[in-house]
Amino acid sequence: MDKNSFLMYLDYEEQFNLMSDEEIGQLMRAIYQYEKTREVPKLDGMLKMAFSFIKTQLDRDREKYEAKCEKNKENGARGGRPRKQKDISETERF
C-alpha cells in the first residue's frame, strides 16, 4: 500500500532543539528516505539516536495505517456500509 504522507509530532521538538540546523536537515532527509524506501539510513551519534525514536513512531503509524486499509478493504468486499432507508414521510412530501 503506497502512502504519500507521514506525521511529524510536536514531541520531536525537544530532540530537534539539541541539534544544529544542519543536523536537523540531515535527520529530515533520513526520515524521508526511510519513509520512501523502508531502508534505515546510516547515521552517527545524536542523529542516530534521534532517528531511532522517530523511526519507532513512524513504524507504529504505518502499522495503524495498514491495519485501517485492510479493514476498509474487508468492509468494501462485504459491500460497504448498508444504505440508509428513506423515511416514508419524506418521500410522501414530494
N, C-alpha and C positions, 0 to 999 in steps of 0.2 A: 504494500500500500504506500503510495507516494504521498509524502507530507510536504507542504510548501511553506510551513511556518513552525516556529517553536516559541516557547515562553521564556522570557528573561524575568527573574524575580528581583524585587527591590532588596531582598535579603542579601544579594550579591554585592551590594554597595560597600559593605564592611570590608570584604576582600579587595575590591577594586580600589578603595582608599589607601590601601597599603602598597599599591603598585604605581609605577610611573605611567604616563600616558603611552609610552612605547610598549610597555609590558601589557597594558590593557589591550592595545591593538593586536599584539601577538596572541593574547588569550582569545580575543573575539574571532580572529581568523581560525584558531584551533577549534573553537566551538562550531563555527560554520562548517569547517572541513569534516568534523565528526558527524554533524547532523546530515550532511550530504552523503558521506561515504561509509559511515559507521566505523571508520578506521581511527584508532587512538593516535593522535599526533605525538611526536617526540618533543617533550618539554623538559625543562630542568627547574629545580628549586621551587620557588614560590609559585611559578606558573603551573608547574606540575601538580602541586598541592591544590591550588585554586581550581584547576581543571577537574581534578578528581571529584571535588564536591559538586561542581556543576554537572559533570557527566552523570553522577548518580541521579540527580533530579531529572536530567534530560531522558535518561533511560526509563525512569518511573513514568514520566509524562508520555513517552512513546508507548509503553505498555498499556496505559489507560486509553490512549487514542486507538490502538489496535484492537483492544477489547470492545470499545464502543463501535468501531467499524464492523467487527464480527457480529455483534449483537444486532446492529442495523441490517446487516446482510441477512441474518436469520429471520428477522421480522419481515423484511421485504420478500423473502422466499415464501413466507406464510401469507402473503397478500397485504401486509402492512396493517395499518390501523383500520378497524371497521368504519364504514361510512356512517355519518350521523343520520338518524331518521328525521325527516322533516316533520315539524309539528303540524298536525292536521288543521289547527285554527289558522296558521299562517297561510297554508295553501288555499284555504277557503276564501280568504280575503281577495284573492286575485281573480 
